[in-house]
Amino acid sequence: MSKIRFNIEGMSCEHCVKAVKNAVGAIDGVTGVEVSLEENTAIVECGETPPELIKSEIEDQGYDVTGFEIL
């Protein structure tokens, strides 16, 4: 199990947080998602899920992923 931190631009409210959390949480292999509006980040717990797939799902919700790092 690994954790990945995604830096996200474009979130402005709790609706944005919920949209990202629900979209990423629905990906196979994702076991946990914490989204912070204050820090503009999402920390995702997953197994073998490729970070690029998670990044794509966040961007499909209308937000920009400016980078990610495996913790």
Secondary structure in CASP SS format (residue, H / E / C, confidence):
PFRMAT SS
TARGET T0000
AUTHOR 0000-0000-0000
METHOD secondary structure of the structure
MODEL  1
M C 1.00
S E 1.00
K E 1.00
I E 1.00
R E 1.00
F E 1.00
N E 1.00
I E 1.00
E E 1.00
G C 1.00
M C 1.00
S C 1.00
C C 1.00
E H 1.00
H H 1.00
C H 1.00
V H 1.00
K H 1.00
A H 1.00
V H 1.00
K H 1.00
N H 1.00
A H 1.00
V H 1.00
G H 1.00
A C 1.00
I C 1.00
D C 1.00
G C 1.00
V E 1.00
T E 1.00
G E 1.00
V E 1.00
E E 1.00
V E 1.00
S E 1.00
L C 1.00
E C 1.00
E C 1.00
N C 1.00
T E 1.00
A E 1.00
I E 1.00
V E 1.00
E E 1.00
C E 1.00
G C 1.00
E C 1.00
T C 1.00
P C 1.00
P H 1.00
E H 1.00
L H 1.00
I H 1.00
K H 1.00
S H 1.00
E H 1.00
I H 1.00
E H 1.00
D H 1.00
Q C 1.00
G C 1.00
Y C 1.00
D E 1.00
V E 1.00
T E 1.00
G E 1.00
F E 1.00
E E 1.00
I E 1.00
L C 1.00
END
